[in-house]
Amino acid sequence: MPGKLTSGKLTLLGKSALSKLTAPRSFLLPALGLCALTLAPAASAQSKIAVINTQRAILETSDIKKASADLQNRYKPRQDQMEKLQREIADIQTQLESSAGKLSAAGQADLEAQGQRKQREAQRISEELQADVDRERNDILQRAQTRMNEVLKKLGEEKGFDVLVDTTAVPFFKPALDITEEAIKSYDKAYPAK
């Protein structure tokens, strides 16, 4: 009897129809709960995200600019020595080409030996210079990366960011989300160039 009034309440379905609905309900409740759990975080709070070009931020700090200038100045004498050796090697090569057939065998052998010695010396200096520059540059960049991570963590906490993503990890972002300039300024303030 649909629409039957019992003790002041309207019963729209009979007892048999109600029992049919309670059986599938045991299946529906976990599914509804799962949906509620997955939608709840998105509905209750929105994540605050920022992006940064970490490489640019590090390379544009005053600390790195100064370190780069210091590095160039420190290795300039060895670079100059290397360039001088290369000019001397080129001069020897020119002498050998221009005096082909005019020099004695001993003179030509002596000039070739001199060129080979200078070539070996230039190779040695070049390898040592490159290894020293690479080692020092890597130390500087590693220190700067560690410092930048500290600055970014502090900046993220101050600004209430939930996630900070490098620009290389996302194909698109709104420019308003970019905090690269702010990170550079924060780094320069925390670690002024000495």
C-alpha positions as CSV (number, residue, x, y, z in Angstrom):
1,M,0.0,0.0,0.0
2,P,1.9,3.0,-1.2
3,G,1.2,6.2,0.5
4,K,0.0,4.6,3.7
5,L,0.1,6.7,6.8
6,T,1.4,5.0,9.9
7,S,1.8,6.8,13.3
8,G,2.1,10.2,11.7
9,K,4.7,9.2,9.1
10,L,4.2,8.6,5.5
11,T,5.6,5.3,4.3
12,L,6.3,5.6,0.6
13,L,7.6,2.1,0.1
14,G,6.6,-1.2,1.6
15,K,8.9,-3.3,3.8
16,S,10.0,-5.5,0.9
17,A,11.1,-2.6,-1.2
18,L,13.1,-1.2,1.7
19,S,14.9,-4.5,2.2
20,K,15.9,-4.5,-1.5
21,L,17.5,-1.1,-1.1
22,T,19.5,-2.0,2.1
23,A,21.3,-4.9,0.4
24,P,23.0,-2.8,-2.3
25,R,23.5,0.0,0.3
26,S,26.4,-2.0,1.8
27,F,28.1,-1.8,-1.5
28,L,27.3,1.9,-2.1
29,L,28.6,3.2,1.2
30,P,32.2,2.4,0.6
31,A,32.0,3.8,-2.9
32,L,30.4,7.0,-1.7
33,G,33.0,7.2,1.0
34,L,35.8,6.9,-1.5
35,C,34.4,9.6,-3.6
36,A,34.0,11.9,-0.6
37,L,37.6,11.3,0.4
38,T,39.0,12.0,-3.0
39,L,36.9,15.1,-3.5
40,A,37.2,16.5,0.0
41,P,40.8,17.9,-0.2
42,A,40.0,19.6,-3.5
43,A,36.8,21.1,-2.3
44,S,38.1,22.1,1.2
45,A,41.4,23.8,0.3
46,Q,43.2,24.8,-2.8
47,S,47.0,24.2,-3.0
48,K,49.2,27.2,-3.3
49,I,51.7,26.6,-6.0
50,A,54.7,28.7,-7.3
51,V,57.2,28.0,-10.0
52,I,60.9,29.0,-10.2
53,N,63.7,28.8,-12.8
54,T,66.2,27.4,-10.3
55,Q,69.1,27.5,-12.7
56,R,68.5,31.2,-13.6
57,A,67.9,32.1,-10.0
58,I,71.3,30.6,-9.0
59,L,73.3,32.0,-11.9
60,E,71.9,35.5,-11.4
61,T,72.7,35.9,-7.8
62,S,75.3,38.4,-6.9
63,D,77.2,35.6,-5.1
64,I,77.6,33.6,-8.3
65,K,78.4,36.7,-10.4
66,K,81.2,37.6,-8.1
67,A,82.4,34.0,-7.8
68,S,82.5,33.8,-11.6
69,A,84.5,37.0,-11.9
70,D,86.9,35.8,-9.2
71,L,87.3,32.5,-11.0
72,Q,88.2,34.2,-14.3
73,N,90.7,36.5,-12.5
74,R,92.3,33.6,-10.6
75,Y,92.8,31.5,-13.7
76,K,93.6,34.3,-16.1
77,P,97.4,33.9,-15.8
78,R,97.2,30.2,-16.7
79,Q,94.8,31.0,-19.5
80,D,97.2,33.7,-20.8
81,Q,100.1,31.1,-20.6
82,M,98.0,28.7,-22.6
83,E,97.3,31.3,-25.3
84,K,101.0,32.2,-25.5
85,L,101.9,28.5,-26.0
86,Q,99.3,28.2,-28.7
87,R,100.7,31.3,-30.5
88,E,104.2,29.8,-30.2
89,I,103.0,26.5,-31.7
90,A,101.3,28.3,-34.5
91,D,104.5,30.2,-35.2
92,I,106.5,27.0,-35.3
93,Q,104.0,25.5,-37.7
94,T,104.3,28.6,-39.9
95,Q,108.1,28.4,-39.8
96,L,108.0,24.7,-40.8
97,E,105.6,25.4,-43.7
98,S,107.5,28.4,-45.0
99,S,110.9,26.9,-44.7
100,A,110.1,23.5,-46.2
101,G,113.1,22.3,-48.1
102,K,115.2,25.3,-46.9
103,L,116.1,23.9,-43.5
104,S,118.6,21.2,-42.9
105,A,117.3,17.9,-41.7
106,A,118.7,18.6,-38.2
107,G,117.1,22.1,-38.2
108,Q,113.7,20.7,-39.3
109,A,113.9,17.9,-36.7
110,D,114.8,20.4,-34.0
111,L,111.9,22.7,-34.9
112,E,109.5,19.8,-35.0
113,A,110.7,18.5,-31.6
114,Q,110.3,22.1,-30.2
115,G,106.7,22.2,-31.5
116,Q,105.9,18.8,-30.0
117,R,107.3,19.8,-26.6
118,K,105.2,22.9,-26.7
119,Q,102.2,20.9,-27.8
120,R,102.6,18.5,-24.9
121,E,103.1,21.4,-22.4
122,A,99.9,23.1,-23.8
123,Q,98.0,19.9,-23.5
124,R,99.1,19.4,-19.9
125,I,98.3,23.0,-18.9
126,S,94.9,22.8,-20.7
127,E,93.9,19.6,-18.9
128,E,95.1,20.9,-15.5
129,L,93.4,24.2,-16.0
130,Q,90.1,22.6,-17.1
131,A,90.2,20.2,-14.1
132,D,90.9,23.0,-11.7
133,V,88.2,25.2,-13.1
134,D,85.6,22.4,-13.2
135,R,86.3,21.4,-9.7
136,E,86.1,24.9,-8.3
137,R,83.0,25.8,-10.4
138,N,81.3,22.6,-9.2
139,D,82.1,23.4,-5.6
140,I,80.7,27.0,-6.0
141,L,77.6,25.8,-7.8
142,Q,76.9,23.0,-5.2
143,R,77.3,25.5,-2.4
144,A,74.9,27.9,-4.2
145,Q,72.4,25.1,-4.8
146,T,72.4,24.2,-1.1
147,R,71.9,27.8,-0.2
148,M,69.2,28.4,-2.8
149,N,67.3,25.4,-1.4
150,E,67.4,26.9,2.1
151,V,66.2,30.2,0.7
152,L,63.4,28.5,-1.3
153,K,62.3,26.5,1.8
154,K,62.2,29.7,3.9
155,L,60.4,31.7,1.1
156,G,57.9,28.9,0.6
157,E,57.1,28.8,4.3
158,E,56.8,32.6,4.5
159,K,54.5,32.8,1.5
160,G,52.5,29.7,2.5
161,F,53.3,27.7,-0.7
162,D,52.3,24.1,-0.7
163,V,54.4,23.2,-3.7
164,L,57.3,24.9,-5.4
165,V,58.0,23.5,-8.9
166,D,61.0,24.2,-11.2
167,T,60.0,25.7,-14.6
168,T,61.7,22.8,-16.4
169,A,59.2,20.4,-14.9
170,V,56.1,22.1,-16.3
171,P,55.2,22.8,-19.9
172,F,53.0,25.8,-19.0
173,F,52.5,28.2,-16.1
174,K,51.1,31.6,-15.6
175,P,53.8,34.2,-15.2
176,A,52.1,35.4,-12.0
177,L,53.2,32.1,-10.4
178,D,56.9,32.7,-11.1
179,I,59.0,33.7,-8.0
180,T,62.4,33.5,-9.7
181,E,63.1,37.3,-9.2
182,E,61.9,37.1,-5.6
183,A,64.2,34.1,-4.9
184,I,67.2,35.9,-6.4
185,K,66.6,38.9,-4.1
186,S,66.0,36.7,-1.1
187,Y,69.3,34.8,-1.8
188,D,71.2,38.1,-2.2
189,K,69.9,39.3,1.1
190,A,70.7,36.1,2.9
191,Y,74.1,35.5,1.3
192,P,75.5,38.9,0.1
193,A,78.5,38.7,-2.2
194,K,81.7,39.1,-0.3
